[in-house]
Amino acid sequence: MRILIDTDVLLDVALAREPHLAASAAVLEWAHQGGHASVAWHSLTNCSYLLKGGKPFLQKLLKIVEVAAVGDADARVALCLPMNDLEDAFQAAAALAWKADFIVTRNVADYKKSTVKAVTPAAFIKSMG
């Protein structure tokens, strides 16, 4: 199983956002225990900006996830996806490039037109149990 973890899930953990913390932390714990997970490159910059000093969190994160390798062609794919939110389209393109089975996000509704199926952290953890 290969998953791409969306920025909102990362921020749930980094900022201890309730009521989402437990499910989002469980996704990162799954990755820590050997699950195959990645993040989009721009998720790292988004977290860095929003966390204001999030370098320690990102250093720990990169010990348990990969960064999806993307480039020019993937950016062009993102721009052509029929999705309303361009940032979500870039997440979807990264997931596609990384051959993820799922995008784990709390923002499932915005991924309806994604080429990679989106699931919530809670649904993902439940499917693993």
Secondary structure by P-SEA (a helix, b strand, c coil): cbbbbcaaaaaaaaaccccaaaaaaaaaaaaaaccbbbbcaaaaaaaaaaaccaaaaaaaaaaccccccccaaaaaaaaacccccaaaaaaaaaaaaacccccccccccccccccbbbbcaaaaaaaac
